[in-house]
Structure formats: structure tokens, C-alpha cells
Amino acid sequence: MIDEVDFLQEAEGVAGAVADETEVSTAGEAADNELILAFGRLQGAANRLEYILGRAIEEECGISHLMFEVLLILGRAGGPGLSMRAISQEQVLTTGGVTRLVDRMEAAGLVERADDPHDRRGRVVRLTPVGEETAVRAARVHVENIKRYFLEPLPAAHRKRFAEDLRILSHAARDMLPRLR
């Protein structure tokens, strides 16, 4: 099992080796650059897992992965619901894109629009009982598939640290994004 000191020393060694490789003067060097390769692997793994996990939710629950994400956002918000703008900022979509998605979700009975209790002119989106039930069913499917395809391939000793590192990367990237209007 790798401890934190070993992990940090290993990370510093990789960072030092990578710093030497930032000079790229040919396409071949670019293709073999360790940072570019590492990021490509991360992106490739994320894309493949998104496809595998999204297909499972679609096949077993009849909703897209994006709809599932919106159900989770609304479930996390609870209470009276969220505005379209809040959903779009959480999902990094335009408000027009969220409106079309919510229209489809409303037609499927997963969500409903209601008056915003804090703004007489505004509307919010909230889960329906069917949406709540679908979120729970999809979450159960998703958790099992995350275990199978995301965790099981990793050494058990690395899983917790990997999850923490992904949280750090996700929050750092989120904080760098401009807010959509």
C-alpha cells in the first residue's frame, strides 16, 4: 500500500521528469509527451466510461445520462426546486439547452415547473414522484456499474486517493470556468 509520503515523492518525481519534457519541437515529441499522453488517457477513459455507464442507464431506466444528472441536481437541491439558470450553471449548459432538456423531462413526467416561492416572476423546476423514483432506480444501476467499471480495475489501495484527486481536479476546473448566462 502506498502511503502519502511515497505518493508525494512519486508525484514530485513525475513532475520533475515531465518538466524536462515540456520542450516540444516535433509532432513525434508532441505525440509522445507524457503530459499529453496522461491527459489523453484520462479523457479517453472518461469518454468510454460515460458511454458504458450512460448506455446502462438508458437501457435499464429509459433516460439519458444527462437527464439522470439533472435528476441528481434537483434531488440535491430539494425543497422548492431550481431555476433554469441554476440548472444550466450546474450542468455547464446554456439556458436554452436546459430548457429543451427540461421540456423533454417534463413530457416524460420526471419534472414539473412551478412558481418560484422567492420570486413572483420566476419559475423553478422540481422532481415529480416519478422523477424521484426514476432517480433512485437509475442511481442503483449507476452505483453497481461504477463499482464494476470504475473501481474494480483499480488497485484497492489506490481507490480512495484516486477519488480524492478527481474531486480536486473537478473543483479546480469548475472554479476556472466562466459562469454561463
Secondary structure by P-SEA (a helix, b strand, c coil): cccaaaaaaaaaaaaaaaaaacccccaaaaaacaaaaaaaaaaaaaaaaaaaaaaaaaaaccccaaaaaaaaaaaaaccccccaaaaaaaacccaaaaaaaaaaaaaaccbbbbcccccccbbbbbbcaaaaaaaaaaaaaaaaaaaaccccccccccaaaaaaaaaaaaaaaaaaccccc
